[in-house]
Amino acid sequence: MKIALYGATGAIGQRVLREALQRGHSVTAIARDPSKITEQNPQLITKPGNIRDAQSVAEAVAGHDAVVSAVGPPHGAVSEGDSLFVEAAHTLITGLRQARVKRLMVVGGAGSLEVAPGVRMVDTPEFPAAWKGDALGQADALEVYRQEAGDLDWTYFSPAAVITPGERTGHYRSGSDQLVVDAEGQSRVSIEDYAVALLDELETPQHIQQRFTVGY
């Protein structure tokens, strides 16, 4: 599979890139500054591109089988809220249409997952205020895909409440719009297993035009 990947320098994007290459896929990593992509592999090429510009997206992803967006604000950056995620949703939809690429996988947020019927995690008193802007922006982006991307084979992939670097076990449980928790009520997954689940979905689609999530 030929995969175009945005966000390859981020914590999740790096693991997605590594997992895709280990499975033998060809990956085009697209970034404003491709020199920041340090992974070396004959199946990897890098190219400049801007996910906030639809024409740039169309040119960068043309000829690929699937596009993965793992973009997010830089670590420690001030929240952009709607600005990044909603804008990227619109440009990805437009760019993929222009390039005639139908498959889109979006690394989304966990804040819009339900912790009780009709209650999103982002709306609970315990949700960290510093993360709220990005969580609401990601929730709004999900609605953009649901309402405007009906002609694309998109999947929005929310992580567990806690996602950190860890072991690649290859095991996980999946859900739809509800937070996946373990027997102790904890919601967690390693970034490595999140990448496994993402590539599993790309290789064997189960959630076309849907959101799904994973956890242990």
Stockholm file with secondary structure:
# STOCKHOLM 1.0

chainA/1-216         MKIALYGATGAIGQRVLREALQRGHSVTAIARDPSKITEQNPQLITKPGNIRDAQSVAEAVAGHDAVVSAVGPPHGAVSEGDSLFVEAAHTLITGLRQARVKRLMVVGGAGSLEVAPGVRMVDTPEFPAAWKGDALGQADALEVYRQEAGDLDWTYFSPAAVITPGERTGHYRSGSDQLVVDAEGQSRVSIEDYAVALLDELETPQHIQQRFTVGY
#=GR chainA/1-216 SS CEEEEECTTSHHHHHHHHHHHHTTCEEEEEESSGGGCCCCCTTEEEEECCTTCHHHHHHHHTTCSEEEECCCCCTTCCCCTHHHHHHHHHHHHHHHHHHTCCEEEEECCSTTSEEETTEEGGGSTTSCHHHHHHHHHHHHHHHHHHHHCTTSEEEEEECCSEEESCCCCSCCEEESSBCCCCTTSCCEEEHHHHHHHHHHHHHSCCCTTEEEEEEC
#=GC SS_cons         CEEEEECTTSHHHHHHHHHHHHTTCEEEEEESSGGGCCCCCTTEEEEECCTTCHHHHHHHHTTCSEEEECCCCCTTCCCCTHHHHHHHHHHHHHHHHHHTCCEEEEECCSTTSEEETTEEGGGSTTSCHHHHHHHHHHHHHHHHHHHHCTTSEEEEEECCSEEESCCCCSCCEEESSBCCCCTTSCCEEEHHHHHHHHHHHHHSCCCTTEEEEEEC
//
